[in-house]
Every structure is written in structure tokens, then in C-alpha cells.
Amino acid sequence: MTDTKKQAMTLRVRRGRPGEVARYDAFEVPYEPGASVLDALRWIRENVDPSLAIRYSCINANACKECMLLVDGEVDYACTARLGSEAMTIDPLSNKRLIRDLVTDIVPPKEQLARIVIARKKKP
């Protein structure tokens, strides 16, 4: 007889908005060797907490790199970082402006400046 119980691991995910005290929610997620952190985050949104804010754009190669975050304190892409069998901690990028949960403002500084200049020109 084979054991049909699936393995699980814990993903600790930073939650909150700018100005709020950061909190961590722990999620038990299915563990399969080779699964990515992004797989686990998507599973959480689909099965446990649809309010979890994450960013990814795997279907559009022009927007790749949107899933960059901190995995156990190290900068990594959620789509390439592999789940471990032990608990992992996921944080947003610390050097970017936080929007909510794991989503940060990833617009390059030159583009942000261009937006500000355009907005000022439109004002009377």
C-alpha cells in the first residue's frame, strides 16, 4: 500500500500596506520537489487567501522580472526559486516602494521621473 498523503511545507508571507506594522501569515502549502515559490504563492491565492497581493507576468516575456522578491532574505525570482521542504520566509523587495503585501513599485526611476514631468506639464 502506498501513502497517498501529500507532503506540505510552510510559507511565511509578509503582509500589509505602507505605514502598517508588518505581519507574517503562515500558509501550509503542498510540497512537490521542483515546485517554485510562485507555484506556492499562486496556490495560496487560489485555495486559501485570494487577497494575497503578488505580481507576476510569465505569459509576457516583455514584462518578465515582475515576480522578484526576497526568499529567506535573498533577492530571487519567485518563478525560479524552488520550494524547500523546510519553512521559508517571503518578503517584498526592501529597496522598492511597497504597494501591498509582496507587490512593490518596480517602475525604473527614469520612467517614474518621466511620469512626474508629464503630469506637471498637463496641469494648468
C-alpha positions, 0 to 999 in steps of 0.5 A: 500500500502506498501513502497517498498523503501529500507532503506540505511545507510552510510559507511565511508571507509578509503582509500589509500596506505602507505605514502598517506594522508588518505581519507574517501569515503562515500558509501550509502549502503542498510540497512537490520537489521542483515546485517554485515559490510562485507555484506556492504563492499562486496556490495560496491565492487560489485555495486559501487567501485570494487577497494575497497581493503578488505580481507576476507576468510569465505569459509576457516575456516583455514584462518578465522580472515582475515576480522578484522578491526576497526568499529567506532574505535573498533577492530571487525570482519567485518563478525560479526559486524552488520550494524547500521542504523546510519553512521559508520566509517571503518578503517584498523587495526592501529597496522598492516602494511597497504597494501591498503585501509582496507587490512593490513599485518596480517602475525604473526611476527614469520612467517614474521621473518621466511620469512626474514631468508629464503630469506637471506639464498637463496641469494648468 
